[in-house]
Amino acid sequence: MSIAPNRDYSLVKVQQNEVFRILTKSGLSSSDFRWDRVHSGGNWNGPHAVVSRLTYAPQPRFGFIFDVVPGDTYVADRSPGITVPAERVVTQTWVRQLGAFAQWASVLRQEIAEPDLWAEAAAQLPRAILPAPPAGSSPDYWSEGFTADELDELKIKLNAFQHSVEDKVTALFDVGELNAETKERQLAFVREQIGELGAASQRQSRLSWYQLAIGVAFTIVTAIPTDHRVALLHAFAGLVLGVTGLLGK
């Protein structure tokens, strides 16, 4: 394969069929996936080079990009990664690219089959840890959506929590507990999660959103080294929920 700028490097039918066989052998249903054409992850192929991405349709953030760089070197961008939300792997050859895909398919199958224990726990949390409704609120307060003023306030609170996590990640990088790649990956993950939480506040009831927010907070802090998780959860409780003592002392 000769790399030239502004070209199409998406997979041909023979390659797609090899991917299909691996996917179905892994126990996943092909009907849950779609082929997308996306821009190459680097500048090596020109600004408009196109490569193939196999997307898990029920949760589009999960996918596998079959990228290639000059010198006929294959690269895989996959989410979820083996132990991180997303990762880039230099596979070099097509055979190794397929091996990386088979590994990803196995990880994805486990990820989507795994119950979300944090979300289940959050759904059972007592309302006592949530902000008290304003005096004179409707009996349906928790089943109603946020007002415009509340949405503006939530945006400020979420930004404050995001900055708190970003500051912690940057501090861990500064003292050598995280490398540059892990730092950037974690920052991107935090921003994505907070962005999705902000979008959810526009469409969910107050109770559903707070339950979701607690689950997301646990998801975010699990990406942080263990010694720092409790402090960030306390920050979330104070900044977003407006309560203290969420985790005890």
VOLUMNU-850434 format. One record per residue (C-alpha): residue number from 1; chain; y, z, x. Coordinates in nm, 3 decimals. Layout:
+-----+--------+---------+---------+---------+
| num | chaine |      c2 |      c3 |      c1 |
+-----+--------+---------+---------+---------+
| NUM |      A |       Y |       Z |       X |
...
+-----+--------+---------+---------+---------+
//
This chain:
+-----+--------+---------+---------+---------+
| num | chaine |      c2 |      c3 |      c1 |
+-----+--------+---------+---------+---------+
|   1 |      A |   0.000 |   0.000 |   0.000 |
|   2 |      A |   0.333 |  -0.104 |   0.146 |
|   3 |      A |   0.623 |   0.120 |   0.044 |
|   4 |      A |   0.939 |  -0.059 |  -0.066 |
|   5 |      A |   1.244 |   0.078 |  -0.249 |
|   6 |      A |   1.294 |   0.051 |  -0.624 |
|   7 |      A |   0.932 |  -0.033 |  -0.701 |
|   8 |      A |   0.654 |   0.074 |  -0.933 |
|   9 |      A |   0.382 |   0.286 |  -0.769 |
|  10 |      A |   0.214 |   0.405 |  -1.086 |
|  11 |      A |  -0.166 |   0.414 |  -1.097 |
|  12 |      A |  -0.368 |   0.104 |  -1.177 |
|  13 |      A |  -0.641 |   0.105 |  -1.441 |
|  14 |      A |  -0.924 |   0.172 |  -1.192 |
|  15 |      A |  -0.743 |   0.481 |  -1.064 |
|  16 |      A |  -0.662 |   0.603 |  -1.413 |
|  17 |      A |  -1.029 |   0.571 |  -1.507 |
|  18 |      A |  -1.130 |   0.782 |  -1.208 |
|  19 |      A |  -0.883 |   1.045 |  -1.325 |
|  20 |      A |  -1.025 |   1.024 |  -1.679 |
|  21 |      A |  -1.378 |   1.094 |  -1.558 |
|  22 |      A |  -1.269 |   1.398 |  -1.359 |
|  23 |      A |  -1.062 |   1.528 |  -1.649 |
|  24 |      A |  -1.342 |   1.508 |  -1.905 |
|  25 |      A |  -1.597 |   1.646 |  -1.659 |
|  26 |      A |  -1.373 |   1.952 |  -1.618 |
|  27 |      A |  -1.410 |   2.030 |  -1.989 |
|  28 |      A |  -1.061 |   1.922 |  -2.095 |
|  29 |      A |  -0.999 |   1.682 |  -2.385 |
|  30 |      A |  -0.833 |   1.354 |  -2.290 |
|  31 |      A |  -0.659 |   1.351 |  -2.630 |
|  32 |      A |  -0.442 |   1.641 |  -2.510 |
|  33 |      A |  -0.294 |   1.432 |  -2.230 |
|  34 |      A |  -0.058 |   1.139 |  -2.195 |
|  35 |      A |   0.049 |   0.916 |  -1.909 |
|  36 |      A |   0.420 |   0.924 |  -1.822 |
|  37 |      A |   0.615 |   0.715 |  -1.574 |
|  38 |      A |   0.851 |   0.934 |  -1.371 |
|  39 |      A |   1.071 |   0.896 |  -1.066 |
|  40 |      A |   0.914 |   0.965 |  -0.729 |
|  41 |      A |   0.972 |   1.320 |  -0.607 |
|  42 |      A |   1.139 |   1.213 |  -0.282 |
|  43 |      A |   1.396 |   0.968 |  -0.155 |
|  44 |      A |   1.141 |   0.783 |   0.056 |
|  45 |      A |   1.063 |   0.526 |  -0.215 |
|  46 |      A |   1.421 |   0.458 |  -0.318 |
|  47 |      A |   1.619 |   0.611 |  -0.602 |
|  48 |      A |   1.435 |   0.427 |  -0.881 |
|  49 |      A |   1.074 |   0.426 |  -0.760 |
|  50 |      A |   0.828 |   0.501 |  -1.040 |
|  51 |      A |   0.502 |   0.698 |  -1.011 |
|  52 |      A |   0.244 |   0.829 |  -1.261 |
|  53 |      A |   0.243 |   1.173 |  -1.418 |
|  54 |      A |  -0.043 |   1.298 |  -1.632 |
|  55 |      A |   0.118 |   1.539 |  -1.879 |
|  56 |      A |  -0.055 |   1.809 |  -2.084 |
|  57 |      A |   0.105 |   1.725 |  -2.419 |
|  58 |      A |   0.074 |   2.067 |  -2.593 |
|  59 |      A |   0.270 |   2.225 |  -2.304 |
|  60 |      A |   0.459 |   1.945 |  -2.125 |
|  61 |      A |   0.566 |   2.168 |  -1.837 |
|  62 |      A |   0.206 |   2.136 |  -1.718 |
|  63 |      A |   0.127 |   1.810 |  -1.543 |
|  64 |      A |   0.011 |   1.630 |  -1.231 |
|  65 |      A |   0.226 |   1.372 |  -1.050 |
|  66 |      A |   0.048 |   1.114 |  -0.834 |
|  67 |      A |   0.315 |   1.048 |  -0.572 |
|  68 |      A |   0.299 |   0.850 |  -0.248 |
|  69 |      A |   0.514 |   0.842 |   0.064 |
|  70 |      A |   0.554 |   0.588 |   0.348 |
|  71 |      A |   0.245 |   0.548 |   0.561 |
|  72 |      A |   0.015 |   0.534 |   0.258 |
|  73 |      A |   0.023 |   0.913 |   0.233 |
|  74 |      A |  -0.049 |   1.057 |  -0.109 |
|  75 |      A |   0.134 |   1.364 |  -0.240 |
|  76 |      A |   0.055 |   1.571 |  -0.549 |
|  77 |      A |   0.311 |   1.761 |  -0.754 |
|  78 |      A |   0.118 |   1.985 |  -0.989 |
|  79 |      A |   0.191 |   2.252 |  -1.244 |
|  80 |      A |   0.039 |   2.499 |  -1.273 |
|  81 |      A |  -0.027 |   2.546 |  -0.905 |
|  82 |      A |  -0.324 |   2.736 |  -0.774 |
|  83 |      A |  -0.140 |   3.068 |  -0.745 |
|  84 |      A |   0.219 |   2.969 |  -0.831 |
|  85 |      A |   0.386 |   2.805 |  -1.133 |
|  86 |      A |   0.424 |   2.471 |  -0.951 |
|  87 |      A |   0.352 |   2.330 |  -0.607 |
|  88 |      A |   0.357 |   2.015 |  -0.393 |
|  89 |      A |   0.049 |   1.928 |  -0.191 |
|  90 |      A |   0.025 |   1.655 |   0.076 |
|  91 |      A |  -0.321 |   1.509 |   0.013 |
|  92 |      A |  -0.284 |   1.204 |   0.244 |
|  93 |      A |  -0.564 |   0.990 |   0.094 |
|  94 |      A |  -0.660 |   0.883 |  -0.257 |
|  95 |      A |  -0.995 |   1.062 |  -0.229 |
|  96 |      A |  -0.820 |   1.389 |  -0.144 |
|  97 |      A |  -0.567 |   1.323 |  -0.418 |
|  98 |      A |  -0.856 |   1.313 |  -0.665 |
|  99 |      A |  -0.989 |   1.635 |  -0.516 |
| 100 |      A |  -0.651 |   1.801 |  -0.567 |
| 101 |      A |  -0.650 |   1.672 |  -0.924 |
| 102 |      A |  -0.998 |   1.812 |  -0.994 |
| 103 |      A |  -0.883 |   2.148 |  -0.861 |
| 104 |      A |  -0.571 |   2.134 |  -1.081 |
| 105 |      A |  -0.775 |   2.043 |  -1.390 |
| 106 |      A |  -0.993 |   2.350 |  -1.336 |
| 107 |      A |  -0.689 |   2.575 |  -1.295 |
| 108 |      A |  -0.522 |   2.424 |  -1.603 |
| 109 |      A |  -0.833 |   2.476 |  -1.816 |
| 110 |      A |  -0.840 |   2.841 |  -1.716 |
| 111 |      A |  -0.465 |   2.881 |  -1.775 |
| 112 |      A |  -0.465 |   2.741 |  -2.128 |
| 113 |      A |  -0.782 |   2.932 |  -2.224 |
| 114 |      A |  -0.649 |   3.264 |  -2.094 |
| 115 |      A |  -0.495 |   3.488 |  -2.362 |
| 116 |      A |  -0.132 |   3.589 |  -2.309 |
| 117 |      A |  -0.187 |   3.964 |  -2.288 |
| 118 |      A |   0.183 |   4.030 |  -2.222 |
| 119 |      A |   0.285 |   3.843 |  -2.537 |
| 120 |      A |   0.018 |   4.022 |  -2.739 |
| 121 |      A |   0.139 |   4.356 |  -2.609 |
| 122 |      A |   0.501 |   4.263 |  -2.682 |
| 123 |      A |   0.408 |   4.171 |  -3.039 |
| 124 |      A |   0.279 |   4.523 |  -3.092 |
| 125 |      A |   0.577 |   4.701 |  -2.940 |
| 126 |      A |   0.746 |   4.945 |  -3.175 |
| 127 |      A |   1.088 |   4.851 |  -3.303 |
| 128 |      A |   1.216 |   5.180 |  -3.163 |
| 129 |      A |   1.267 |   5.017 |  -2.823 |
| 130 |      A |   1.482 |   4.742 |  -2.973 |
| 131 |      A |   1.859 |   4.761 |  -3.025 |
| 132 |      A |   1.953 |   4.953 |  -3.337 |
| 133 |      A |   2.075 |   4.730 |  -3.624 |
| 134 |      A |   2.448 |   4.761 |  -3.700 |
| 135 |      A |   2.539 |   5.006 |  -3.976 |
| 136 |      A |   2.515 |   4.848 |  -4.319 |
| 137 |      A |   2.282 |   4.570 |  -4.205 |
| 138 |      A |   2.068 |   4.379 |  -4.453 |
| 139 |      A |   1.711 |   4.506 |  -4.510 |
| 140 |      A |   1.605 |   4.164 |  -4.381 |
| 141 |      A |   1.799 |   4.212 |  -4.057 |
| 142 |      A |   1.499 |   4.165 |  -3.825 |
| 143 |      A |   1.365 |   3.861 |  -4.010 |
| 144 |      A |   1.702 |   3.683 |  -3.999 |
| 145 |      A |   1.838 |   3.470 |  -3.718 |
| 146 |      A |   2.119 |   3.567 |  -3.483 |
| 147 |      A |   2.482 |   3.517 |  -3.582 |
| 148 |      A |   2.714 |   3.299 |  -3.371 |
| 149 |      A |   2.873 |   3.608 |  -3.216 |
| 150 |      A |   2.533 |   3.754 |  -3.134 |
| 151 |      A |   2.425 |   3.429 |  -2.969 |
| 152 |      A |   2.736 |   3.435 |  -2.749 |
| 153 |      A |   2.658 |   3.794 |  -2.652 |
| 154 |      A |   2.294 |   3.712 |  -2.579 |
| 155 |      A |   2.399 |   3.429 |  -2.351 |
| 156 |      A |   2.608 |   3.673 |  -2.147 |
| 157 |      A |   2.323 |   3.926 |  -2.133 |
| 158 |      A |   2.066 |   3.665 |  -2.028 |
| 159 |      A |   2.298 |   3.537 |  -1.756 |
| 160 |      A |   2.338 |   3.891 |  -1.627 |
| 161 |      A |   1.959 |   3.942 |  -1.613 |
| 162 |      A |   1.912 |   3.601 |  -1.447 |
| 163 |      A |   2.167 |   3.691 |  -1.179 |
| 164 |      A |   1.990 |   4.024 |  -1.127 |
| 165 |      A |   1.658 |   3.849 |  -1.063 |
| 166 |      A |   1.821 |   3.581 |  -0.846 |
| 167 |      A |   1.989 |   3.849 |  -0.635 |
| 168 |      A |   1.654 |   4.024 |  -0.588 |
| 169 |      A |   1.476 |   3.702 |  -0.489 |
| 170 |      A |   1.754 |   3.615 |  -0.244 |
| 171 |      A |   1.742 |   3.967 |  -0.096 |
| 172 |      A |   1.365 |   3.937 |  -0.046 |
| 173 |      A |   1.422 |   3.605 |   0.133 |
| 174 |      A |   1.689 |   3.760 |   0.354 |
| 175 |      A |   1.451 |   4.030 |   0.476 |
| 176 |      A |   1.166 |   3.786 |   0.532 |
| 177 |      A |   0.941 |   3.881 |   0.239 |
| 178 |      A |   0.971 |   3.529 |   0.093 |
| 179 |      A |   0.989 |   3.194 |   0.271 |
| 180 |      A |   1.244 |   2.928 |   0.175 |
| 181 |      A |   1.001 |   2.722 |  -0.033 |
| 182 |      A |   0.880 |   3.023 |  -0.232 |
| 183 |      A |   1.238 |   3.140 |  -0.285 |
| 184 |      A |   1.347 |   2.806 |  -0.431 |
| 185 |      A |   1.035 |   2.780 |  -0.645 |
| 186 |      A |   1.086 |   3.127 |  -0.789 |
| 187 |      A |   1.456 |   3.067 |  -0.854 |
| 188 |      A |   1.374 |   2.744 |  -1.039 |
| 189 |      A |   1.107 |   2.923 |  -1.242 |
| 190 |      A |   1.346 |   3.204 |  -1.340 |
| 191 |      A |   1.614 |   2.957 |  -1.449 |
| 192 |      A |   1.363 |   2.759 |  -1.652 |
| 193 |      A |   1.233 |   3.069 |  -1.831 |
| 194 |      A |   1.582 |   3.202 |  -1.907 |
| 195 |      A |   1.685 |   2.858 |  -2.030 |
| 196 |      A |   1.388 |   2.842 |  -2.268 |
| 197 |      A |   1.465 |   3.193 |  -2.389 |
| 198 |      A |   1.824 |   3.093 |  -2.460 |
| 199 |      A |   1.707 |   2.791 |  -2.656 |
| 200 |      A |   1.462 |   3.005 |  -2.857 |
| 201 |      A |   1.744 |   3.235 |  -2.966 |
| 202 |      A |   1.890 |   2.944 |  -3.163 |
| 203 |      A |   1.585 |   2.906 |  -3.387 |
| 204 |      A |   1.392 |   3.232 |  -3.404 |
| 205 |      A |   1.439 |   3.550 |  -3.604 |
| 206 |      A |   1.578 |   3.852 |  -3.424 |
| 207 |      A |   1.241 |   4.031 |  -3.412 |
| 208 |      A |   1.047 |   3.724 |  -3.298 |
| 209 |      A |   1.303 |   3.656 |  -3.027 |
| 210 |      A |   1.304 |   4.010 |  -2.889 |
| 211 |      A |   0.925 |   4.011 |  -2.882 |
| 212 |      A |   0.931 |   3.679 |  -2.698 |
| 213 |      A |   1.201 |   3.803 |  -2.460 |
| 214 |      A |   0.993 |   4.105 |  -2.359 |
| 215 |      A |   0.695 |   3.881 |  -2.285 |
| 216 |      A |   0.912 |   3.641 |  -2.084 |
| 217 |      A |   1.059 |   3.931 |  -1.885 |
| 218 |      A |   0.710 |   4.043 |  -1.784 |
| 219 |      A |   0.621 |   3.683 |  -1.693 |
| 220 |      A |   0.928 |   3.650 |  -1.472 |
| 221 |      A |   0.882 |   3.974 |  -1.282 |
| 222 |      A |   0.513 |   3.910 |  -1.211 |
| 223 |      A |   0.636 |   3.642 |  -0.968 |
| 224 |      A |   0.817 |   3.915 |  -0.773 |
| 225 |      A |   0.642 |   4.138 |  -0.514 |
| 226 |      A |   0.494 |   4.444 |  -0.684 |
| 227 |      A |   0.728 |   4.707 |  -0.539 |
| 228 |      A |   1.030 |   4.550 |  -0.711 |
| 229 |      A |   0.893 |   4.476 |  -1.059 |
| 230 |      A |   0.970 |   4.805 |  -1.231 |
| 231 |      A |   1.334 |   4.796 |  -1.124 |
| 232 |      A |   1.374 |   4.448 |  -1.270 |
| 233 |      A |   1.209 |   4.549 |  -1.596 |
| 234 |      A |   1.450 |   4.840 |  -1.623 |
| 235 |      A |   1.732 |   4.592 |  -1.558 |
| 236 |      A |   1.601 |   4.373 |  -1.840 |
| 237 |      A |   1.579 |   4.669 |  -2.078 |
| 238 |      A |   1.934 |   4.773 |  -2.002 |
| 239 |      A |   2.101 |   4.432 |  -1.979 |
| 240 |      A |   1.921 |   4.246 |  -2.260 |
| 241 |      A |   1.776 |   4.510 |  -2.492 |
| 242 |      A |   2.052 |   4.761 |  -2.437 |
| 243 |      A |   1.800 |   5.046 |  -2.419 |
| 244 |      A |   1.677 |   5.281 |  -2.147 |
| 245 |      A |   1.340 |   5.445 |  -2.095 |
| 246 |      A |   1.143 |   5.129 |  -2.180 |
| 247 |      A |   0.892 |   5.209 |  -1.907 |
| 248 |      A |   0.948 |   5.580 |  -1.879 |
| 249 |      A |   1.099 |   5.733 |  -1.566 |
+-----+--------+---------+---------+---------+
//
